[in-house]
Amino acid sequence: MTRRPVLERMHHEFIPAHGLRMNGKHHEVYFSDFRKVPPEKLRTILRQPVQTA
């Protein structure tokens, strides 16, 4: 799965549903090297700063 659909859901579904709003740019933490790991095994943490709405 690419990160784009996950970001879309996080930004448009999860954050509003929990009474939050985005506060800054998201950033990504990569646990896998895309050059060495098959796509289905890639692991990334997506972080989005939020604050209460």
DSSP file (Angstrom, degrees, kcal/mol; ACC not computed):
  #  RESIDUE AA STRUCTURE BP1 BP2  ACC     N-H-->O    O-->H-N    N-H-->O    O-->H-N    TCO  KAPPA ALPHA  PHI   PSI    X-CA   Y-CA   Z-CA
    1    1 A M              0   0    0      0, 0.0     2,-0.1     0, 0.0     0, 0.0   0.000 360.0 360.0 360.0 135.0    0.0    0.0    0.0
    2    2 A T     >  -     0   0    0      1,-0.1     4,-0.7     4,-0.0     0, 0.0  -0.430 360.0-119.0 -80.0 162.3    1.3    3.4   -0.8
    3    3 A R  H  > S+     0   0    0      1,-0.2     4,-2.8     2,-0.2     5,-0.2   0.733  99.2  78.4 -75.6 -20.9    1.3    6.1    1.8
    4    4 A R  H  > S+     0   0    0      1,-0.2     4,-2.6     2,-0.2    -1,-0.2   0.924  94.5  45.0 -58.1 -49.7   -1.0    8.5   -0.1
    5    5 A P  H  > S+     0   0    0      0, 0.0     4,-2.2     0, 0.0    -1,-0.2   0.873 113.9  51.9 -63.1 -32.7   -4.3    6.7    0.7
    6    6 A V  H  X S+     0   0    0     -4,-0.7     4,-2.6     2,-0.2    -2,-0.2   0.926 110.5  47.1 -67.7 -43.9   -3.2    6.4    4.3
    7    7 A L  H  X S+     0   0    0     -4,-2.8     4,-3.1     2,-0.2     5,-0.3   0.911 110.4  53.2 -62.5 -42.4   -2.5   10.1    4.5
    8    8 A E  H  X S+     0   0    0     -4,-2.6     4,-2.6    -5,-0.2     5,-0.3   0.930 112.3  44.3 -58.5 -46.2   -5.8   10.9    2.9
    9    9 A R  H  X>S+     0   0    0     -4,-2.2     4,-2.2     2,-0.2     5,-2.1   0.909 114.5  49.4 -65.9 -41.8   -7.7    8.8    5.4
   10   10 A M  I  <>S+     0   0    0     -4,-2.6     5,-2.4     3,-0.2    -2,-0.2   0.940 117.7  39.9 -62.1 -47.1   -5.7   10.2    8.3
   11   11 A H  I  <5S+     0   0    0     -4,-3.1    -2,-0.2    -5,-0.2    -1,-0.2   0.864 128.0  29.1 -72.0 -37.3   -6.2   13.8    7.2
   12   12 A H  I  <5S+     0   0    0     -4,-2.6    -3,-0.2    -5,-0.3    -2,-0.2   0.615 134.0  18.7-104.5 -14.4   -9.9   13.6    6.1
   13   13 A E  I  X5S+     0   0    0     -4,-2.2     4,-2.1    -5,-0.3    -3,-0.2   0.724 122.4  39.3-118.3 -62.5  -11.3   10.9    8.3
   14   14 A F  I  ><S+     0   0    0     -5,-2.1     4,-1.1     2,-0.2     6,-0.2   0.934 115.8  47.0 -64.1 -51.2   -9.3   10.0   11.5
   15   15 A I  H >4XS+     0   0    0     -5,-2.4     5,-2.2    -6,-0.3     3,-0.8   0.949 117.2  41.4 -61.9 -52.0   -8.3   13.5   12.5
   16   16 A P  H >45S+     0   0    0      0, 0.0     3,-1.8     0, 0.0    -1,-0.2   0.892 110.6  58.3 -62.7 -36.8  -11.7   15.2   12.1
   17   17 A A  H 3<5S+     0   0    0     -4,-2.1    -2,-0.2     1,-0.3    -3,-0.1   0.734 106.9  48.8 -65.0 -21.2  -13.5   12.2   13.7
   18   18 A H  T <<5S-     0   0    0     -4,-1.1    -1,-0.3    -3,-0.8    -3,-0.1   0.152 120.0-106.0-105.6  18.3  -11.4   12.6   16.8
   19   19 A G  T < 5S+     0   0    0     -3,-1.8    34,-2.5     1,-0.2     2,-0.3   0.819  79.5 125.9  67.1  32.2  -12.0   16.4   17.2
   20   20 A L  E   < -A   52   0A   0     -5,-2.2     2,-0.3    32,-0.3    -1,-0.2  -0.737  44.3-155.5-117.3 165.4   -8.5   17.3   16.1
   21   21 A R  E     -A   51   0A   0     30,-2.5    30,-2.1    -2,-0.3     2,-0.0  -0.989  32.8 -96.5-138.2 151.6   -7.1   19.6   13.4
   22   22 A M  E     -A   50   0A   0     -2,-0.3    28,-0.3    28,-0.2     2,-0.2  -0.348  32.0-173.1 -67.5 143.3   -3.7   19.5   11.7
   23   23 A N        -     0   0    0     26,-2.8     2,-0.2     1,-0.1    -1,-0.1  -0.644  59.2 -18.7-139.2  76.3   -1.0   21.7   13.2
   24   24 A G  S    S-     0   0    0     -2,-0.2     2,-0.2    24,-0.1    -1,-0.1  -0.587  94.1 -42.7 115.7 179.8    2.0   21.6   10.9
   25   25 A K        -     0   0    0     -2,-0.2     2,-0.1     1,-0.1    -2,-0.0  -0.542  54.9-117.0 -85.8 147.7    3.4   19.3    8.2
   26   26 A H        -     0   0    0     -2,-0.2     2,-0.3    22,-0.2    22,-0.2  -0.422  29.8-162.1 -74.9 158.3    3.4   15.6    8.4
   27   27 A H  E     -B   47   0B   0     20,-2.3    20,-3.1    -2,-0.1     2,-0.4  -0.952   7.3-135.6-139.6 163.8    6.7   13.7    8.4
   28   28 A E  E     -B   46   0B   0     -2,-0.3     2,-0.5    18,-0.2    18,-0.2  -0.935   3.6-156.8-126.9 140.3    7.7   10.1    7.8
   29   29 A V  E     -B   45   0B   0     16,-2.6    16,-2.7    -2,-0.4     2,-0.5  -0.973  18.1-151.6-116.1 117.7   10.0    7.7    9.6
   30   30 A Y  E     +B   44   0B   0     -2,-0.5    14,-0.2    14,-0.2     3,-0.0  -0.785  21.5 175.7 -96.0 126.7   11.2    4.9    7.3
   31   31 A F        +     0   0    0     12,-2.7     2,-0.3    -2,-0.5    13,-0.2   0.522  69.2  53.3 -99.4 -11.2   12.1    1.5    8.9
   32   32 A S  S    S-     0   0    0     11,-0.8     2,-0.7     5,-0.0    10,-0.1  -0.898  78.2-125.6-126.7 152.3   12.9   -0.1    5.5
   33   33 A D    >>  -     0   0    0     -2,-0.3     3,-2.2     1,-0.1     4,-1.8  -0.886  16.5-150.6 -96.7 113.9   15.1    0.7    2.6
   34   34 A F  T 34 S+     0   0    0     -2,-0.7    -1,-0.1     1,-0.3     8,-0.1   0.703  95.3  60.6 -60.7 -18.7   13.0    0.7   -0.5
   35   35 A R  T 34 S+     0   0    0      1,-0.1    -1,-0.3     3,-0.1    -2,-0.0   0.690 117.0  28.6 -78.8 -18.4   16.0   -0.4   -2.6
   36   36 A K  T <4 S+     0   0    0     -3,-2.2    -2,-0.2     1,-0.1    -1,-0.1   0.574 110.1  68.0-117.9 -14.4   16.4   -3.6   -0.5
   37   37 A V  S  < S-     0   0    0     -4,-1.8     5,-0.1     2,-0.0    -1,-0.1  -0.897  81.8-112.3-116.6 137.0   12.9   -4.6    0.7
   38   38 A P    >>  -     0   0    0      0, 0.0     3,-2.3     0, 0.0     4,-0.6  -0.337  36.1-110.5 -61.6 148.5    9.9   -5.8   -1.4
   39   39 A P  G >4 S+     0   0    0      0, 0.0     3,-1.1     0, 0.0    -2,-0.0   0.830 116.4  57.6 -51.6 -38.3    7.1   -3.2   -1.5
   40   40 A E  G 34 S+     0   0    0      1,-0.2    -3,-0.0     3,-0.0     0, 0.0   0.637 107.8  49.0 -71.0 -11.1    4.8   -5.4    0.6
   41   41 A K  G <4 S+     0   0    0     -3,-2.3    -1,-0.2     2,-0.0     2,-0.0   0.440  80.9 120.6-105.6  -2.3    7.4   -5.5    3.4
   42   42 A L    <<  -     0   0    0     -3,-1.1     2,-0.4    -4,-0.6   -12,-0.0  -0.364  45.4-161.2 -64.1 140.7    8.1   -1.8    3.6
   43   43 A R        +     0   0    0     -2,-0.0   -12,-2.7     2,-0.0   -11,-0.8  -0.991  16.3 164.2-129.9 127.6    7.4   -0.2    7.0
   44   44 A T  E     -B   30   0B   0     -2,-0.4     2,-0.5   -14,-0.2   -14,-0.2  -0.997  27.9-142.5-140.9 141.4    6.9    3.5    7.6
   45   45 A I  E     -B   29   0B   0    -16,-2.7   -16,-2.6    -2,-0.3     2,-0.5  -0.926  16.0-155.8-102.1 129.5    5.4    5.6   10.4
   46   46 A L  E     -B   28   0B   0     -2,-0.5     2,-0.4   -18,-0.2   -18,-0.2  -0.925  11.6-167.6-104.2 124.1    3.4    8.6    9.3
   47   47 A R  E     -B   27   0B   0    -20,-3.1   -20,-2.3    -2,-0.5    -2,-0.0  -0.934   9.4-177.6-116.9 136.0    3.3   11.4   11.9
   48   48 A Q        -     0   0    0     -2,-0.4   -22,-0.2   -22,-0.2     2,-0.1  -0.961  25.0-132.1-131.6 113.9    1.0   14.4   11.8
   49   49 A P        +     0   0    0      0, 0.0   -26,-2.8     0, 0.0     2,-0.3  -0.443  36.9 177.3 -62.4 136.9    1.1   17.1   14.4
   50   50 A V  E     -A   22   0A   0    -28,-0.3     2,-0.3    -2,-0.1   -28,-0.2  -0.888  19.4-166.4-135.5 165.3   -2.4   17.9   15.6
   51   51 A Q  E     -A   21   0A   0    -30,-2.1   -30,-2.5    -2,-0.3     2,-0.1  -0.954  42.6 -79.9-144.2 163.6   -4.2   20.0   18.2
   52   52 A T  E      A   20   0A   0     -2,-0.3   -32,-0.3   -32,-0.2   -33,-0.1  -0.392 360.0 360.0 -66.6 143.4   -7.7   20.0   19.5
   53   53 A A              0   0    0    -34,-2.5    -1,-0.1   -37,-0.1   -33,-0.1   0.469 360.0 360.0 -76.6 360.0  -10.2   21.7   17.2
